[in-house]
Amino acid sequence: MKKTSIMRKLYNSRIFWAIVAVLASLSLRVYVIGQETQEYKRTFPGVKVELVGEDILLNSRNMVVTDLSTSTVTVEVSGPRRIVGSWSSDDLTAQVDVSKLTQSAFTSLQYTVKFPDGTDTSGVKTKSKTPETVNFMVSAQTKKIIPVVGSFEGSVAEGFTAETPEFEPSAITVFGPETYLKNVSRAWVTYGNGEINSTYSVDIGYQLQDDEGNECSTTGLSFSDDTVRATLRILAVKDVPLSIDLIGAAGATSANTKISIEPESITLAGDTSILSGLNRISLATIYLGDFESTFTGEYRILYDDGLKNLSGITEAKVDIEIVGLETRSFAVQQENMSCINVTDGYSAGVLSESLVVKLRGAKEQIEQVRSENIRVTADLKDYNTSVGQYMPPVRISVDGFPDVGAIGDYTISIEIRKD
């Protein structure tokens, strides 16, 4: 009974339980510390491979690393549990030092496992590596200039046309190993969508392609420009008729003249402000007194330098036919010839005794004309103080018949004397 009483007092003692708690805490701490400092092994898959000294390799020897055999490795690490146990594969890197390589060759190097900065790694060891080395190719870096080409994926509105796409810059310089560049031939741009009726521009990326249009990888390459500006210039389109301006003569006017022009029109493209006011293109001005009944000629098609000729035709053929009129020749005698505008102090006499002229007009009028109705006049206003014999051009008029006139050009012989 006495022993039981002692135990009961002990169990009910606060001091006893305080001592027990202290001892238990010490025991747990000793256990935890033992666990944290105990060597612990752990395998880390997917540790990223990192190249060190690439800038030195490039800047001092103009060489680059390509064809890396693997981008990740698996490593087994041992060390205190509290350290190794807190890491993940992302906390480690497998560093390969390429700074001391000096020639182009297929190379195999070991790597060093890099642990997180600021960690006490004195007790940490790398137990194994898989693979143990990293293989790669060291190649001389070169450059290649390739053209920028591409296509517009939208549509051009009716009544408009697009010029050849423009790209700025028009070429890209690609830097990288020669083996990577040998198949690269162009930078292909695909841009735009929907319908457009005005000039379209956009900044956009591009795709590397070979000669057959297959996409090329950009791995290991660098570029002078990452984007290009693609521009598609849009022009208004208009069919513009071709025409001839006529000067009536010898009874012929536009009313009794048939005109044929081949082509009748051409298609032009350009700025709307220019095209909107262009309703016809005059090829020439033709004087209907220069020919009897028919005329054929070819003329260059002239238009504003800011326009583009989509038809591609640069000349037009013109045929003119005068219909419903008749011609007849008359001999005009000297008494119906005269000179006008003779300089004061000078006199002029007609030496020609007669002049045959061809008249044209409506049948009912031409039949009524007589030689006495025809007057031949030489205008000497430009001869000033000239003296001697000359053959000036003359004007033919038919008194009483204003719709009858002479065809062609005529001259007469005259003599100018000083009084």
C-alpha positions in Angstrom: 0.0 0.0 0.0 2.8 2.4 0.8 4.4 1.7 -2.7 1.1 2.4 -4.4 0.7 5.6 -2.5 4.2 6.7 -3.7 3.4 6.0 -7.3 0.1 7.8 -7.1 1.8 10.9 -5.8 4.4 10.6 -8.5 1.8 10.5 -11.3 0.0 13.4 -9.8 3.1 15.5 -9.6 3.5 18.3 -12.1 7.2 18.2 -11.7 7.2 14.6 -12.9 5.3 15.2 -16.0 7.4 18.3 -16.8 10.5 16.2 -16.6 8.9 13.5 -18.9 8.0 16.2 -21.5 11.5 17.6 -21.5 13.0 14.2 -22.0 10.5 13.4 -24.8 11.3 16.6 -26.6 15.0 16.0 -26.4 14.6 12.5 -27.7 12.5 13.8 -30.7 15.0 16.5 -31.5 17.9 14.0 -31.4 15.9 11.8 -33.8 15.0 14.6 -36.2 18.6 15.9 -36.3 19.8 12.4 -36.9 17.4 12.1 -39.8 18.3 15.5 -41.4 22.1 14.8 -41.2 21.8 11.2 -42.4 23.1 10.7 -45.9 20.2 10.6 -48.4 20.3 9.5 -52.1 17.9 10.8 -54.7 17.6 10.5 -58.5 16.8 13.7 -60.5 15.5 13.0 -64.0 15.1 15.8 -66.6 18.0 18.0 -65.4 18.5 20.7 -68.1 21.7 20.8 -70.1 23.3 24.3 -70.1 26.2 25.3 -72.4 28.7 27.6 -70.8 31.1 29.8 -72.8 29.1 29.9 -76.0 29.6 33.7 -76.3 33.4 33.2 -76.0 33.3 30.5 -78.7 31.3 32.7 -81.0 33.0 36.1 -80.5 36.6 34.8 -80.4 36.5 31.9 -82.9 33.2 32.5 -84.8 32.0 29.0 -84.0 28.7 27.7 -82.7 27.4 24.5 -81.1 24.8 22.5 -83.0 23.1 19.1 -82.9 23.2 18.7 -79.1 22.6 14.9 -78.4 20.3 15.6 -75.5 18.7 18.6 -73.7 18.3 16.9 -70.3 20.2 14.3 -68.2 19.4 12.1 -65.2 21.7 12.4 -62.1 21.8 10.7 -58.7 22.8 12.9 -55.8 23.6 12.0 -52.2 23.8 14.4 -49.2 21.9 15.5 -46.1 18.2 14.8 -46.4 17.3 18.3 -45.4 19.2 19.6 -48.4 18.8 17.0 -51.1 15.3 16.3 -50.1 14.2 19.9 -50.7 15.4 20.0 -54.4 13.6 19.3 -57.6 15.1 18.6 -61.1 14.5 22.2 -62.0 16.9 23.3 -59.2 19.8 21.5 -60.9 21.6 22.2 -64.2 24.1 20.1 -66.2 26.8 22.6 -67.3 29.0 21.9 -70.3 32.0 24.3 -70.8 32.5 24.9 -74.5 34.7 28.0 -74.1 38.0 26.2 -74.7 37.0 24.4 -77.9 39.1 25.6 -80.9 38.1 23.7 -84.0 35.1 22.5 -85.9 34.5 18.8 -85.0 32.1 16.3 -83.5 32.7 16.6 -79.8 31.8 14.7 -76.6 32.3 16.4 -73.2 31.5 15.6 -69.6 29.2 18.0 -67.7 29.3 19.4 -64.2 26.1 19.3 -62.0 25.4 22.7 -60.7 23.5 22.9 -57.4 21.3 25.9 -56.3 23.2 29.0 -55.4 23.6 29.7 -51.7 23.3 26.1 -50.6 25.9 24.4 -48.4 27.0 21.6 -50.7 30.0 20.5 -48.8 28.3 17.2 -48.0 26.6 16.8 -51.4 28.0 14.4 -54.0 27.0 13.4 -57.5 26.8 9.6 -57.4 26.0 8.9 -61.1 25.1 10.6 -64.4 23.1 9.2 -67.3 24.4 9.8 -69.9 27.9 10.6 -68.6 28.7 12.8 -71.6 26.9 15.2 -73.9 27.7 14.9 -77.7 27.4 17.9 -80.1 28.9 19.4 -83.2 31.1 22.5 -83.3 30.7 24.3 -86.6 31.9 27.6 -88.1 29.2 30.2 -88.2 28.3 31.8 -91.5 25.6 34.1 -92.9 23.2 34.0 -95.8 21.1 36.8 -97.4 17.7 35.6 -98.5 14.9 37.5 -100.3 11.6 38.2 -98.7 8.7 37.0 -100.8 5.1 36.3 -100.0 1.4 36.4 -100.8 -1.7 38.3 -99.9 -4.4 36.1 -98.5 -7.3 38.5 -98.9 -9.1 39.7 -102.0 -9.1 42.9 -104.0 -12.4 44.7 -104.5 -14.0 45.0 -107.9 -12.8 48.0 -109.8 -9.4 47.9 -108.2 -6.1 46.2 -108.8 -3.1 45.4 -106.7 0.6 46.0 -107.6 3.4 43.6 -106.8 3.7 43.1 -103.0 6.5 45.2 -101.4 8.5 44.1 -98.3 10.7 46.2 -96.1 13.4 45.0 -95.7 13.4 43.2 -99.1 16.0 40.7 -97.8 16.9 39.1 -94.5 20.4 38.1 -93.3 20.4 34.8 -91.5 23.3 33.8 -89.2 24.1 30.2 -88.2 26.1 27.1 -89.0 26.6 26.5 -92.7 24.9 23.1 -92.6 21.8 24.7 -91.2 21.7 27.4 -93.9 22.4 25.4 -97.0 18.7 24.6 -97.8 17.3 28.0 -96.7 16.4 30.0 -99.9 13.7 32.6 -98.9 11.7 34.2 -96.1 8.0 33.6 -96.9 5.4 36.1 -95.7 1.7 35.3 -95.6 -0.4 38.4 -94.7 -3.8 40.0 -95.0 -7.4 38.8 -95.1 -10.8 40.1 -96.2 -11.6 42.4 -99.1 -9.6 45.7 -99.6 -10.0 48.7 -101.8 -7.1 50.8 -100.5 -3.4 50.3 -99.9 -2.8 47.7 -97.1 0.3 47.5 -94.8 1.2 45.3 -91.8 4.2 44.4 -89.8 4.5 40.6 -89.6 6.8 37.6 -89.1 8.0 35.2 -91.8 8.8 31.5 -92.4 12.0 30.1 -93.7 11.6 28.0 -96.8 13.7 26.0 -99.2 13.4 26.1 -103.0 10.4 23.9 -103.0 8.5 25.8 -100.4 9.1 23.4 -97.5 9.5 25.0 -94.1 13.0 25.1 -92.7 13.9 25.0 -89.0 15.1 28.1 -87.2 16.9 26.2 -84.5 20.5 27.6 -84.0 19.8 30.5 -86.3 19.6 34.3 -85.7 18.3 37.0 -87.9 19.0 40.6 -88.9 15.2 41.3 -88.6 12.5 39.4 -86.8 9.6 41.0 -88.7 9.1 42.7 -92.1 6.6 45.3 -93.3 4.4 43.9 -96.0 2.6 46.5 -98.3 0.1 45.9 -101.0 -0.5 49.0 -103.1 -4.1 49.2 -104.5 -4.9 51.2 -107.6 -8.3 52.1 -109.1 -9.0 50.6 -112.5 -10.9 52.3 -115.4 -11.6 51.7 -119.1 -10.8 54.9 -120.9 -12.1 55.4 -124.5 -9.8 56.7 -127.2 -10.9 59.5 -129.4 -9.9 61.9 -132.3 -10.5 65.6 -132.4 -11.7 66.9 -135.8 -11.4 70.3 -137.5 -14.1 70.5 -140.1 -13.2 71.7 -143.6 -14.3 71.5 -147.2 -17.8 70.5 -146.3 -16.7 67.7 -143.9 -17.7 67.7 -140.3 -18.1 65.1 -137.6 -21.7 64.7 -138.8 -20.6 63.2 -142.2 -17.4 61.5 -141.0 -17.0 57.9 -139.9 -14.2 57.2 -137.4 -12.8 53.8 -136.4 -10.2 53.5 -133.7 -8.5 50.2 -132.8 -8.5 49.6 -129.9 -11.5 51.6 -128.9 -10.3 52.0 -125.3 -7.5 50.9 -122.9 -7.6 49.9 -119.3 -5.6 52.2 -116.9 -4.8 51.9 -113.2 -3.8 54.6 -110.8 -4.8 57.0 -108.1 -8.6 57.7 -108.0 -7.9 61.4 -108.0 -6.3 61.2 -111.5 -8.6 58.6 -113.0 -11.9 60.2 -111.9 -11.4 63.2 -114.2 -10.1 61.1 -117.2 -13.1 60.3 -119.4 -11.2 60.0 -122.8 -7.8 60.1 -124.3 -7.4 62.2 -127.5 -5.0 60.6 -129.9 -4.7 63.6 -132.3 -6.4 66.6 -133.9 -7.1 65.9 -137.6 -7.9 68.6 -140.1 -10.5 67.2 -142.5 -9.2 69.4 -145.3 -6.0 67.4 -145.5 -7.5 64.4 -147.4 -10.2 63.7 -149.9 -12.3 60.9 -148.6 -10.3 58.4 -146.4 -7.4 58.6 -143.9 -5.4 56.0 -142.0 -2.9 56.8 -139.3 -1.3 55.3 -136.2 -0.8 57.3 -133.0 0.9 56.8 -129.7 -1.5 56.6 -126.7 -0.4 59.2 -124.2 -1.5 59.5 -120.6 -0.4 60.7 -117.2 2.9 59.3 -116.0 1.3 58.4 -112.7 -1.0 55.8 -114.4 -0.3 52.3 -115.5 -1.5 50.8 -118.8 -3.0 47.4 -117.9 -3.9 46.7 -121.5 -0.3 47.0 -122.6 -1.2 48.6 -125.9 0.8 51.7 -126.7 -0.4 52.6 -130.2 -3.9 52.9 -131.8 -4.9 52.8 -135.5 -7.3 55.4 -136.7 -9.4 55.1 -139.9 -11.5 58.0 -141.1 -14.0 58.0 -144.0 -15.9 61.1 -145.2 -19.3 60.1 -146.6 -22.1 61.9 -148.6 -19.8 64.4 -150.3 -18.3 64.7 -153.8 -15.1 66.2 -155.2 -14.4 68.1 -158.4 -11.3 69.9 -159.8 -11.4 73.4 -161.1 -8.9 75.6 -162.9 -8.7 79.1 -161.3 -7.4 81.8 -163.5 -5.0 84.6 -162.6 -7.6 87.2 -162.4 -9.1 85.4 -159.4 -5.7 85.3 -157.6 -4.6 88.1 -155.3 -2.2 89.1 -152.5 -3.1 90.8 -149.2 -1.2 92.5 -146.4 1.6 93.7 -148.6 4.0 96.0 -146.7 3.6 99.7 -147.3 6.0 100.9 -150.0 6.0 97.5 -151.7 3.9 95.9 -154.4 3.2 92.2 -155.2 2.1 90.6 -158.5 0.8 87.1 -159.2 3.0 85.3 -161.8 0.9 82.0 -161.9 -1.5 82.1 -164.8 -3.8 79.4 -163.4 -4.1 77.0 -160.4 -6.0 73.7 -160.4 -7.8 73.1 -157.1 -9.9 70.2 -155.8 -13.1 71.2 -154.1 -15.4 69.0 -151.9 -19.0 69.5 -150.9 -22.5 68.2 -151.2 -23.4 67.0 -154.7 -26.2 69.6 -155.2 -23.7 72.4 -154.2 -20.6 71.2 -156.0 -22.5 71.0 -159.2 -23.4 74.7 -159.0 -19.8 76.0 -158.5 -18.0 77.7 -161.3 -14.3 78.7 -161.6 -15.4 82.3 -161.3 -16.7 81.6 -157.8 -13.3 80.5 -156.5 -10.8 83.0 -155.1 -7.1 82.3 -154.3 -5.5 84.6 -151.7 -1.9 84.8 -150.6 -1.3 86.5 -147.3 2.1 88.3 -147.3 2.1 89.8 -143.8 5.2 87.7 -142.8 7.2 88.8 -145.8 7.9 92.3 -144.5 10.5 94.0 -146.7 11.4 90.9 -148.8 11.7 91.4 -152.5 11.9 88.9 -155.3 9.9 85.8 -156.4 8.2 83.6 -153.8 5.7 80.8 -153.6 3.6 81.5 -150.6 0.7 79.2 -149.4 -2.7 80.4 -150.3 -6.2 80.3 -148.9 -9.0 79.0 -151.2 -12.6 80.4 -150.7 -15.7 79.7 -152.8 -18.1 82.7 -152.9 -21.7 81.8 -152.2 -20.9 78.3 -151.1 -19.6 78.3 -147.5 -20.0 74.5 -147.2 -17.7 73.9 -150.2 -14.0 74.0 -149.7 -10.6 73.0 -151.1 -8.8 69.8 -150.2 -5.1 69.9 -149.6 -2.5 72.7 -149.6 -1.7 75.1 -152.5 0.8 77.7 -153.4 1.2 80.2 -156.2 4.1 82.1 -157.7 4.4 85.8 -156.9 6.9 88.7 -157.2 7.4 91.4 -154.6 8.9 94.7 -155.6 9.8 97.8 -153.8 8.0 100.9 -155.1 
